[in-house]
Amino acid sequence: MIPIQRLSLPQAVTARMAVLTERIGLRDTASGLRKKYADNLWNEEADVKRGLREVLLKMAPGVLGCCMYCGGFTATDIEHFEPREHDALKTFFWPNHLLACGPCNSTYKRHWWECDEETGEPLLIDPTRDDPFDHLLLNLREGKYRGETDRGRTTINVLALNLPERRLVAGRKIARLNIRSVVRDWGRAWQQGDAEAQRDALDVLKGQPFADVWQAMLRQAVLPGAALVMSDEPPEILSLLRNEELRAATLIQFPLQPTTAEAT
């Protein structure tokens, strides 16, 4: 899981969603009519969902539009971070929408929703509002996540991020091997001043699935004790992970800054 920059929706989609939210708010909650009405609207509003999906795909990591939760599979579902079962008013609330793969959305998270009793904050990481690396530590050698906070531990458990059957652990290990190869390509191109080859390597690094592996490698390479923690990393790779030009081109910093198009 990596930080995700939330973009703006087209004005027409935003306006339509505001109308729909107002309509849902007029329905009674206690009788269950609000949730039923919201579900019907969600099923009927194909144009709104098409607009949501187009923007979410631009936000999703990897060239194939990977799941914003696990990062390993193509995202197919518009996910409500806070489930409609918990708050139907957020059915068409843009900050509540993510793009997820079928397993993350329908098999593991489903209608799950819990908040911290003291703060009221969700116990699941929202990559558009949280820096996942504040809560999760990826063991690069094992391909497994460790929770650094309650939110991190809960996210691992709810989404089954380390479950062998999901094949995410195996995918992260393979991604790390692929990244090494591409980083070497970039390093050779950098030394030779081959700008085109550098761009090609960067495109691969930015476009691959398991973007969390690449981002974790960049972060861990500059931490105290990195040489020990990443002792199985070839020395030339560790050196390149610290290369300022490579880091500036690919490291995703949090909080995220608006893109040029968003700022204007």
C-alpha positions in Angstrom: 0.0 0.0 0.0 1.3 3.4 -1.0 0.1 7.0 -0.6 -2.5 7.9 -3.2 -3.1 11.4 -4.5 -6.9 12.1 -4.6 -7.8 14.0 -7.8 -10.8 16.2 -8.5 -13.9 14.9 -10.2 -15.4 16.5 -13.3 -17.8 19.2 -12.3 -20.8 17.5 -13.8 -20.1 14.3 -11.7 -19.6 16.3 -8.5 -22.9 18.2 -9.1 -24.9 15.0 -9.7 -23.4 13.3 -6.7 -24.5 16.3 -4.5 -28.1 16.0 -5.8 -28.1 12.2 -5.1 -26.7 12.7 -1.6 -29.4 15.3 -0.8 -32.1 12.8 -2.0 -30.7 10.1 0.2 -30.6 12.4 3.2 -34.4 12.9 2.9 -35.0 9.1 3.5 -35.6 7.8 7.0 -32.7 5.9 8.6 -34.4 3.9 11.3 -36.7 2.1 8.9 -33.8 1.1 6.6 -35.3 3.0 3.7 -32.3 5.3 3.4 -29.9 2.4 2.9 -32.3 0.7 0.4 -32.8 3.9 -1.5 -29.0 4.6 -1.6 -28.4 1.0 -2.9 -31.0 1.5 -5.7 -29.4 4.8 -6.7 -25.9 3.3 -6.7 -27.1 0.5 -9.0 -28.8 2.9 -11.4 -26.3 5.7 -11.7 -24.1 4.2 -14.4 -22.8 7.6 -15.7 -21.7 8.7 -12.2 -19.9 5.4 -11.6 -18.3 5.7 -15.0 -17.0 9.2 -14.1 -15.8 7.9 -10.7 -14.0 5.0 -12.2 -12.2 7.1 -14.8 -10.7 9.4 -12.1 -9.9 6.5 -9.7 -8.0 4.7 -12.5 -5.8 7.8 -12.9 -5.1 7.7 -9.2 -4.4 4.0 -8.9 -0.8 2.8 -8.8 0.8 1.0 -11.7 0.1 1.2 -15.4 -2.7 -1.4 -15.1 -4.5 0.5 -12.3 -3.7 -1.7 -9.3 -5.8 -2.1 -6.1 -5.3 0.8 -3.7 -5.2 -1.6 -0.8 -3.0 -4.6 -1.8 -1.3 -3.1 -4.8 -0.8 -6.4 -6.4 -3.9 -7.0 -8.6 -5.8 -5.0 -11.2 -8.5 -2.9 -9.4 -12.0 -3.8 -10.7 -14.4 -2.4 -8.0 -15.3 1.0 -6.8 -14.9 0.6 -3.0 -16.7 2.5 -0.3 -14.1 3.0 2.4 -16.8 3.5 5.0 -19.4 0.9 3.9 -22.8 2.0 2.8 -24.2 -0.3 5.5 -22.6 2.0 8.1 -23.5 5.4 6.5 -25.7 5.5 3.4 -25.1 9.2 3.1 -21.5 8.5 2.0 -22.7 6.4 -1.0 -21.9 9.3 -3.3 -19.3 11.0 -1.2 -16.1 11.4 -3.2 -13.6 11.2 -0.3 -15.1 7.8 0.5 -14.4 6.2 -2.8 -11.3 4.0 -3.6 -10.5 1.5 -6.3 -9.9 -2.1 -5.2 -9.5 -5.6 -6.5 -12.4 -8.1 -6.1 -10.7 -10.0 -3.2 -9.9 -6.9 -1.2 -13.4 -5.4 -1.7 -15.7 -8.4 -1.7 -13.9 -11.3 0.1 -11.9 -9.7 2.9 -13.0 -6.1 3.7 -16.6 -6.4 2.7 -18.7 -4.5 5.2 -16.1 -4.3 7.9 -15.9 -1.0 9.8 -14.4 -0.2 13.2 -13.0 3.0 14.7 -10.7 3.8 17.6 -12.8 4.2 20.7 -10.8 7.2 21.9 -10.2 9.1 18.7 -13.1 7.9 16.5 -10.6 7.5 13.6 -11.1 4.4 11.3 -8.9 1.4 12.2 -8.2 0.8 8.5 -5.7 2.8 6.5 -7.1 5.1 3.8 -4.2 5.6 1.4 -5.6 8.9 0.2 -5.6 10.4 3.7 -2.9 8.4 5.5 0.7 7.6 4.8 0.7 3.8 4.9 4.4 3.8 5.8 3.5 5.4 9.1 1.6 2.2 10.0 3.1 -0.6 8.0 6.7 -1.9 7.7 7.4 -4.2 4.8 10.0 -6.9 5.5 11.6 -7.0 2.0 13.4 -10.3 2.6 10.2 -12.1 3.6 7.7 -10.1 1.5 5.5 -9.7 4.6 4.1 -6.7 6.4 4.4 -5.9 10.0 2.0 -3.5 11.7 3.7 -0.6 13.5 0.4 0.8 14.9 -3.1 -0.5 15.7 -4.3 0.8 12.4 -1.5 -1.0 10.6 -2.1 -4.3 12.4 -5.8 -4.1 11.7 -5.3 -3.3 8.0 -3.0 -6.4 7.7 -5.6 -8.6 9.3 -8.7 -7.2 7.6 -7.2 -7.3 4.1 -5.2 -10.5 4.7 -2.1 -8.8 3.3 0.2 -11.6 4.5 -2.1 -14.6 3.8 -0.2 -17.1 1.7 -3.4 -18.0 -0.3 -3.5 -14.4 -1.6 -0.1 -14.8 -3.3 0.8 -11.3 -2.3 3.8 -12.3 -0.3 5.2 -14.3 -3.3 4.4 -11.4 -5.6 6.3 -8.9 -3.5 9.4 -11.1 -3.5 9.3 -11.4 -7.3 8.7 -7.7 -7.6 11.9 -7.0 -5.6 13.9 -9.2 -8.0 12.5 -7.4 -11.0 13.2 -4.0 -9.4 16.8 -4.9 -8.9 17.2 -5.7 -12.6 15.5 -2.4 -13.6 17.5 -0.4 -11.1 20.7 -1.8 -12.6 19.5 -0.8 -16.1 18.8 2.7 -14.8 22.2 2.9 -13.2 24.0 1.9 -16.4 22.0 4.4 -18.4 22.8 7.1 -15.7 26.5 6.5 -15.9 26.4 6.5 -19.7 24.3 9.6 -19.9 21.6 7.8 -21.8 18.5 9.8 -21.0 16.1 7.7 -23.1 17.2 4.5 -21.4 16.8 6.2 -18.0 13.2 7.2 -18.9 12.4 3.7 -20.0 13.7 2.3 -16.7 11.7 4.9 -14.7 8.5 4.0 -16.7 8.9 0.4 -15.7 9.5 1.2 -12.0 6.5 3.5 -11.9 4.2 1.2 -13.9 4.8 -2.1 -12.3 2.4 -3.7 -9.8 3.5 -4.0 -6.1 4.5 -0.3 -6.1 4.8 -0.7 -2.3 7.9 -2.8 -2.7 9.7 -0.1 -4.7 8.6 2.6 -2.3 9.7 0.6 0.7 13.1 -0.1 -0.8 13.6 3.7 -1.4 12.6 4.5 2.2 14.5 1.8 4.0 17.7 2.4 2.0 18.3 5.7 3.8 17.3 4.7 7.3 19.9 4.2 10.1 21.2 0.7 9.9 20.0 0.2 6.4 23.2 -1.7 5.4 22.3 -4.3 8.1 18.6 -4.5 7.5 19.1 -4.7 3.7 22.3 -6.8 3.9 21.0 -9.2 1.3 20.8 -6.3 -1.2 23.7 -6.1 -3.6 25.9 -3.1 -2.7 25.4 -1.5 -6.1 21.6 -1.6 -5.6 21.8 -0.1 -2.2 24.0 2.7 -3.6 21.5 3.4 -6.4 18.6 3.4 -4.0 20.3 6.4 -2.4 20.9 8.2 -5.7 19.3 11.6 -5.4 18.2 11.7 -9.0 16.5 8.4 -8.9 14.8 9.2 -5.6 13.6 12.6 -6.9 12.0 10.9 -9.9 10.2 8.1 -8.1 9.9 8.6 -4.4 6.3 9.4 -3.3 6.4 11.8 -0.5 3.6 12.3 2.0 1.7 14.6 2.3 1.2 14.5 -1.4 1.3 17.7 -3.4 -1.4 18.6 -6.0 -0.4 17.9 -9.6 0.0 20.9 -11.9 -3.4 20.3 -13.4 -5.0 20.1 -9.9 -3.3 23.2 -8.7 -4.7 25.2 -11.6 
